Amino acid sequence: MIDKKLYTIAVHAGTQPDPRTGAVMTPIYQTSTFVQEAPGEHRGWDYSRGTNPSRDALQEALAALEGATCALAFSSGLAAEQAIVQNLSPGDHVLVCNDVYGGTGRLFRTLIARFGIEFEFIDLSDLDHARQCMRPSTRMVWIETPTNPTLAILDIAALADIAHANEAKLVVDNTFATPLFQAPLALGADIAVHSTTKYIGGHSDLIGGAVMTNNEEWADKIRYVQFAAGAVSGPIESFLLHRSIKSLAVRMAQHAINADAVARCLDAHPKVSRTYYPGLPDHPGHELAARQMSGYSGIVSCNVNGDFAAVTKFVKRLRIFQLAESLGGVESLINHPEKMTHASVPEPLRKELGIGPNLLRFSVGIESSDDLIEDIEQAFEAI
Ligand SMILES: *Cc1c(COP(=O)(O)O)cnc(C)c1O
């Protein structure tokens, strides 16, 4: 269950009536610069790469939702991640969960590793192994939970302890759970990061990212990268995201109800061999998820009984679920990870993670769950 207080926070955080006009909504401050009364004398805003009132309002809302003292909004989820790892130095070592989002792996392996930072990708569900892999040079442990696309659950509190015993920071990509269903900072993580493109945006109409933290030193470091490198959320995107946050709690509640219905339908279906949803009692991470999450969010995956041709037939027959990458929007989407979102993951790792020709990932939207289940059932009749 979503903490009731978050429903109110989602609607009100960061929004004050406009002091000039009384407008209930924060206006879109579509401006690059701000007039100064005298050289260096201004009202707190001088140039929009540094600060912009539309972005300030969004950041205040994001911080309140995540229970953080600081939130910073970026032009994409990956820009937010880059701003974090840009603070590492040559010789630093980072442990990363091996089923991290494909674009995160690509950013670390192909762009950041060039600067002498070593990223080691391992299975972080094995806590003893995690402990053994920590080195004196380990500065950061980077995880995602639930993971994509097999919805594995990692123990945030335990990994925070392991990181802190080594004076490293724990970063949690909280995109799949959202701040409504999981509070990594309260569980001991140092930094939460989001692709706001997904549930927080929620309408498949923008790209954005955010970093939240209670650690002042890291807030300053990341804020400095945001200012110095400039991958900021623009005024219109900031406005749209802030607007989306107002309905986030009701949307997430509906996503979770629908995903639970879809997961149960798939789990019982003769044409499905395995269903992945942390809310199902037989999911390997169910107990841990029940402890550290307040709901199981809206993504469900499954292995279809059949080959790639049968799977293709099934996805083409679906009428409501649209075949597309991305997730977290109000509309239901279906994705074939092997050929779509995870095509860039090296083949041996894909095999290890169980991403094969018969795996499908459903981003369950907020339509009627009856319609969604009827859609799945009629499409299975085709194969
Ligand atoms: C999409 C996604 C990202 C990357 O975010 P962009 O907004 O596409 O840059 C990072 N992590 C997760 C879990 C994602 O789903």
Ligand as a Chemical Component Dictionary entry (heavy atoms), coordinates in Angstrom:
data_LIG
# 
_chem_comp.id                   LIG 
_chem_comp.type                 NON-POLYMER 
_chem_comp.pdbx_formal_charge   0 
_chem_comp.three_letter_code    LIG 
# 
loop_
_chem_comp_atom.comp_id 
_chem_comp_atom.atom_id 
_chem_comp_atom.alt_atom_id 
_chem_comp_atom.type_symbol 
_chem_comp_atom.charge 
_chem_comp_atom.model_Cartn_x 
_chem_comp_atom.model_Cartn_y 
_chem_comp_atom.model_Cartn_z 
_chem_comp_atom.pdbx_ordinal 
LIG C1 C1 C 0 15.051 4.193 -19.167 1  
LIG C2 C2 C 0 15.898 3.888 -18.028 2  
LIG C3 C3 C 0 17.094 4.592 -17.798 3  
LIG C4 C4 C 0 17.610 5.641 -18.758 4  
LIG O1 O1 O 0 16.806 6.766 -18.771 5  
LIG P1 P1 P 0 16.615 7.754 -20.024 6  
LIG O2 O2 O 0 15.615 8.724 -19.532 7  
LIG O3 O3 O 0 16.162 6.917 -21.186 8  
LIG O4 O4 O 0 17.955 8.366 -20.286 9  
LIG C5 C5 C 0 17.828 4.289 -16.669 10 
LIG N1 N1 N 0 17.423 3.324 -15.814 11 
LIG C6 C6 C 0 16.295 2.632 -15.997 12 
LIG C7 C7 C 0 15.902 1.585 -15.015 13 
LIG C8 C8 C 0 15.498 2.875 -17.108 14 
LIG O5 O5 O 0 14.380 2.157 -17.300 15 
# 
loop_
_chem_comp_bond.comp_id 
_chem_comp_bond.atom_id_1 
_chem_comp_bond.atom_id_2 
_chem_comp_bond.value_order 
_chem_comp_bond.pdbx_ordinal 
LIG C1 C2 SING 1  
LIG C2 C3 SING 2  
LIG C2 C8 DOUB 3  
LIG C3 C4 SING 4  
LIG C3 C5 DOUB 5  
LIG C4 O1 SING 6  
LIG O1 P1 SING 7  
LIG P1 O2 DOUB 8  
LIG P1 O3 SING 9  
LIG P1 O4 SING 10 
LIG C5 N1 SING 11 
LIG N1 C6 DOUB 12 
LIG C6 C7 SING 13 
LIG C6 C8 SING 14 
LIG C8 O5 SING 15 
# 
